[in-house]
Amino acid sequence: MPDRTLLGRGDPIRLERVVEALPPGFDLLRAEARAEGHRHLERLAEEWSAHTMRFDREGEASLAARLDADLVGIGGLTIDPSQAGALRMRRFHVGKSVRRNGTGRAIAEKLLAHARASGRLVTVNAAAVGSESFWQSLGFISELRNGHTHVILEIPGLGR
């Protein structure tokens, strides 16, 4: 059963686990990201098709966010390829029409709760211009090493 989170306007956002296939509406979200100059959803589609990234290893997860029937966001956690024992936020994208309404925060907080349950440190590569403040608002701090730009010092209930 999907989680429902109420956003600022009272619109319900549904968070759904991505398991068997990329969610319906993914191609529209991918096209939007590509038009904005971002290739991370292209890489996600390629990696999904090649079975190299399915968010199915221990501690990993991927979530899709829906507003009504529309896919409005996606994001995931994978095992960090550069820092032993850590997870990395990956392939995170929120549709332009719903940015700054809590969709990204809902996805990130649910993934951080998942990370807390696994007891792992979480990193992110905040490559998109302007995304640093979003990640910092969640508790991530700047740390340029091991292929990431930020690390969360303390996930409530986990510590570092």
N, C-alpha and C positions, 0 to 999 in steps of 0.2 A: 504494500500500500504506500503510495507516495506521501511525503511530508508536505504539509501546507503551511506556508508562512505568509502572514499578512504584511504587505508593504505599506509604505507611507500613505498611499491614497486609499488603502483598504482593499486593493486588488490582491487576490490570492495567487501566490506563486507556488507551483508544485515542483518539488525536487524529486527526480526519479533516478534510480541507479541505472547506469548504462552497462549492460551485460552482454547480451547476445549480438547486438548490431548497433551501429551508430543510429541515433534517434531520428524519427521522421522530422523533416525540416532542417536537418543538418546541412544539406547542400545550400540552402538559402543563407544560413549563418556563415558558412564557409565562403560564399560569394561576397558577402558583406565584408568579411575580414580581408579577403583578397583585394577588394576595391579600396580598402583603407591602407593597403600596402603591407599587410601582415600575412605571412605564410604558415603560421603555426597550425591552423586548421587544415591546410593542405597536407602538411606533414602528418597530422593526426590521421587523415583519411588514408594516406599512403601506408603508414605504419599499421593501421587497423587492417587494411586489406592484405598486407604481407604477414599478418599475425605476429608482428614484432612488438606492438604495444597494445595490450588488451586490458590493462588495469586489473589483472587477475592474479598477480603474485601476492604473496603474504604482505598485508598492510596496504595494498593498493586499492583504489576506488575511483570511479568516475561518476559524475552527476550531470544530469541535464535539467535545466530549469524551463518550465512552461508557464506561460501566462495565457489562460484559456487554452486553446489548442496549439498556440504558436510556441515553437522552440525559441527561447530568448537568451539562453546562456548555456555554457558547458564548461566543465573544468574537471581536473583529476589530480590524483596523487599517484606517483610512481616511486619505486625504489630509486633513490638518487644515484646516478651512475658515477659520481665523482667523490661522494662523501660516504664512507662506510657507515651503515646503520641508520642513515637518514632517509627521509622521504622528500620528494620534491613536488611542489605544485606545478602542474603542467597543462598545456593546451587550454588555458583559461581564456574565455572570451564571453563578453556580454554584448548583446545586440545594442546598437546605437540608440534605438527608440526607448530602451528601458534603463540606460545608464543613469546612475545616481538615484535610483529608486529603491535600492536595497537588494537587487537581484544578485549582484556580485558578492555582496557581503553574506547573503544567505547561503550561496554555494560554498564560499570559503569557510564560513563558520561550521557548516556541516562536515566538510572535509577535515577541518582542524579537530573536530570532535572525534572523527574516525581515527586521526593520527594519535590523539590522546589515548584512545583505547588500545592502540598498538604500542604505545610507549616510545615512539620515535621522534627525533628532532625533525623539523620541517624547514626546507629551504625553498627559495623561489628565484628565478632569473627574471627580474622585472625589466624586460627589454623595451616594452612599449613606453614611449614618451608620456610622462605624466602618471604612469601607474605606480610610481614609488610611493606617493602619498596614500594611495589605497592600501597597499600592503603594510605600510607603517601604521595606518589607523587600526589594523588588526593585531598589532604588536610585533611585527617584523622590524628588525633593525638592519641598517646597511652593513654588509660584510662581503667584500669583493674577494672571493677565493673559491677554489674548487668548482668553477663554472657557474656559480650563483652570485646574485647581487645582494640578497637579503636572507636572513635567518630569523626564526622566531625564537626569542630567548626563553620564553615561558608560555607554554600552552596551559591555560588554567587546568589545574589538576595533574600536570605532568612535570613542570620545572625543566631545568636544562642539565 
